[in-house]
Amino acid sequence: MRIGIDLGGSKIEGVALARDGSVAGALRVPTPQHDYPGTIAAVAQVVAALEAETGVTASVGIGAPGSASRTTDARGNRLWQGANATWINDRPFEADLAAALAREVRVANDANCFTVSEAADGAAAGAAVVFGVIIGTGVGGGLVVDGRPITGRHGIAGEWGHVPLPWARADEFPGEVNFCGHYGTIETWVAAKALERDYLARGGSALRATDIAEAAGSDPVAAAAFDDYVERLARGLAMVVNILDPDCIVLGGGASRIAALYDRLPARIAAYAFTSAFDTPVVPGLHGDASGVRGAAQLWP
């Protein structure tokens, strides 16, 4: 039995997978906000509940925003970095999880877990180079080549959300400040809350991003906000195409449920991609919300 945990900014999702890939148990709880000990305890509680449900002590893989840095604490434990769940940054996250669970754990970037899952048996199965995108509270990215995640020297490969919005217009400067301290990053423009903020600023009401996209067919304010959102997302993905030229782009996270994205994005990306015949598939993840936890569980063979 393998347990996968997907630690997000707002929820912690766990799944117990049998060796044949079938789901033996699942549980979702809220993430304790700005509470590091509470977050560690919540993960441990999810694991304990899944093991009680299945009656098996399992291996545990965890997908989380950010990555292990090259910096260590006094005991030699690597510190966590780059998480939009900022309270786990600069902490020996993996070591503390192992202590709480009284076993070795494997922790990886959540977008890498998502991308590995989709490249293995999901929407990008069979593709050699896969770029996976998570659009939710933040914006993550993972790169898988021939089935293996590429993490890079500093563990930050694929972090496209923390570069400036490409081909930015005059009215997009300087943009909002991100938790990383920089203005106008892709994350500040294409996270789900960016669409919600833009719609509200144009005179709309407080709606979720998916509801704004749905309203775009009848609400001119929603239509304008959503059109700008698609344009910005396309510019960001075109930059990825120009650098990596992936065989498939897979979208995950809450915004990936917006069906209109898949109709509109290819032509918008093509306008910025450095090729005369852009045809890279842009597809939703096959496993939906379960993809990240599946990939986390698969950190163990």
N, C-alpha and C positions, 0 to 999 in steps of 0.2 A: 504494500500500500504506500502511496505517495501523497503527501498533503502539499497543496500549493496555496500560498497566501498572496493576495494582491492588496498592498497597502496604498490607499489613495488619500488625498487630502480631506475627503469627507466620509469615506467608508473603508472598512476592512472586509474583504471578501475571502472566504476560504472554501476549498473544495478538496475532498478526498477522492483520489483516482485509483481504481483497481489497475492491475497490470495490463489488462486489455483495453484500458482507456475509458472504461465506463465510470460514471460518477456514482460513488458509494455514499456520499454525504456532502452537504453544502450549507454554508452559513454566512450571513452578512450582518455586520454590526457597524455603528457609527465610529468614526475615528475620533478619539479624544483630542479636542482642539488645543494646541499649544501646551500639551501635557506629555512630556517625554516618558516619564515612568508609567503614566496611564496608557500610552500607546504600546509600550512593551508588554504591559500586563494584558491589554486587550488582545494582542496577537497570541499570547500564551493561552488565554481563555478560549479563543477560537480553535486553536489546535487541540486543547483538552476536550472541548465539546465534540469535535469531529472524531477523535480517538474513542471517546465514550460511545458515540453513535455506531462506529464501525467495529469496536472491540479489538482494534489493532494499534500497536505502536508503530508510527510511520516515520519515514524520512520527511523533512520539511524544507521546502524551497520557498523563498520569499521574493516577490517583485516589489520594488519600492521606487519612488521618484529619487533622482540623484544617483550617486555612485560612491564607491569607496575611494578615498583620496590616497595620495602617496604619503600624507602626513599621519603620524602615529602618536598615540598618547604615551605616557611614561612606561606603560606595560607592554608597549609594542603593538597595541591594537590599532588597526587602521580606522581613521575617523571618517564619518560620512560627509558628503558635500553635495551641493547643488540641488537639494530637494525643495520643492515649493511648500512642502510640509516642513517649514523652516526649523521647527523645534527638534528635528532629528539631526540637523547639521551640526558638525563639530563634536559629534558624540561617537563613542565606539559602538555603533549601532549593531553590527553583526555580532560582536562579542557579547553585548548585553542580551541580545536575543538568544544566543546559545546558552548563556547562563540561566536565563529565565526558563528555557525549555529543557535544560539539562541534557543537551546533546549537540552535536555538530549541526549547523544549519548552513544552507547556501543562499546567499542574497545577491540579487542582480537588479539592474535597472529595470523598471516596470515596462518601459517601451521595448527593451531588448527581449523580455519574456514574451510580450505580445507578438513581436515580429518572429521569434523562433517558432512559436505555436502556429502562426499563420503560414510560415514557410514550410513547416513540416507536413501538415495535413489540413491546411485551411485554404483561404482564398488565393494564396500565392504558391501553393504546392507545385513543384516542378520548375519554379523560376530560380535562376542562378543568383541574381542580385535583387534583394528585396529591401525596400525602405518602408518601415512601419511607422505610422504616425498615431499618437494618442492626443486627441483634442478633448479636453475636459476642463477641470479646474486650472490646469496648466497645459503646456504643449510639449510633448515629448517625442523623441524619435529614436528608432533603432535600425541598425543595419545588419543584415544577415547575408553572407556570401557562401554559397554551396552548403547551406544548412547550419553554418557556424556564425555566432554573433561576433561582430567586430567591435571591440570596446575601446581600443586605442591605449596609448601610453598612460594617459591620465584618467581613463575610464569615462571619457566624455564624448566619444565618437557618436554621432547622430544627434547631438544637442542643437538642432537647428533653431529651436525656439529662442536661443540666446545670442542670436546675431541680429543686426539691424534689419528692419523690413526692407527688402530690395525694391529698387525703382520707386522710392518713396516720393510722394508728391509734396508740394510746398505746404499744403494744409495738414500734412501728417507729421510735421516737425513741431516740437521735439518728441511728441508722443508722451504716453504715460510712463512713469518710472516703474520698473519691474523689481521684484524682490532681490534680484541680483545686483541692483544699484544702477543699472543702465536704462536709458530712455529709449523708447521706440523699438524695442525688440519685437521679433515676430510673435512671441508669446503674448505680449500686451495687445496685439492687434487681432489675433485669431483664436485665442482661448474663448470658450463659450461665453464667458462673462464680458468679453470685448463686444460681441454682438449685442448683448443685453444692455450694456452701457451706452452704446452708440444709438440704439433704438430709443432709449429713454431720453438721451440728450437731444434727439430730433423732435421730441414732443410725444413720444409713445408712452405706453404704460409699462409697469414692471412685469415683464414676461420672460419665460425661459427661452433660451436660444432656439430650441426646436419649435416652440410655439410661434416665435417671430418668423421663422422660415415658412411655417405652414400658413401664417397670415399674409405672407408676401403676395399671394395671388389676388387678394382683395383689398389690402391696406397699402396705400401708396407710400406711407412712411416706412412700414415694414419692408416693402419692396426695395426702397432705396438703401436702407440699412443692410439688407441681406445682399444686394448686388455689390455694395462696397466690400462686404465681408468676403464674398466669393473671390472678388478681384484680389484682395490682399492675400488670401490663402493661396491662390494660384501663383502669385508672384513668389511667395515663399517656396512653394513646391518646384517652381521653375528653376530657382537657384539650386535646389537639390539635384534636379535633373541635369543641370549644366555641370555639376561637380561629380556626381556619382553615376549618372545615366542608368538608373535601375531598370530591371526587367518588369517590375511590378511595384506599385505603391498601394499599400493597404492602410485604410483608415480605421481607427478604433476610438473609443471614448464616446461620451454622450453626443457630440456633434456628428459622429459618423452615422447616426440614425437619420440624418436629414437627406432624404432621397434625392432632392434637387441638386445636391452637390455633384453627384456622379453624372448628371446630365450637363452641367455647366462647366465643371472644372477642366476637362480635356482641352476645349477650345481656348479657354483663358490661359492655361499653361502653355499651349502651343505658341501663343503670341509672344512669349518671353524665352522659350527654349531655343537653344542655339542649334536648331536643326530645321530642315525644311519639311520634315515628315514625322512630327511627333505622334507616336502611337502607343505610348506606355499605358497599360491599363491602370486605372485608378478605381479601386474597388473597396467595398466594406468588408471588414473581417467576417469570416465565415462563422466563427465561434462566438461572436458577439461579446458580451460582458465576461464570458467564461474564458476568453482567449488568454488574458493575462495570467489568470490562476493556473490554467493548463500549462502555459510556458514555465511558470514558477515551479510547478510540480516536476516538470521535465528537466529541471536543473540536476536532478538525480537520475542516473541510468536505470 
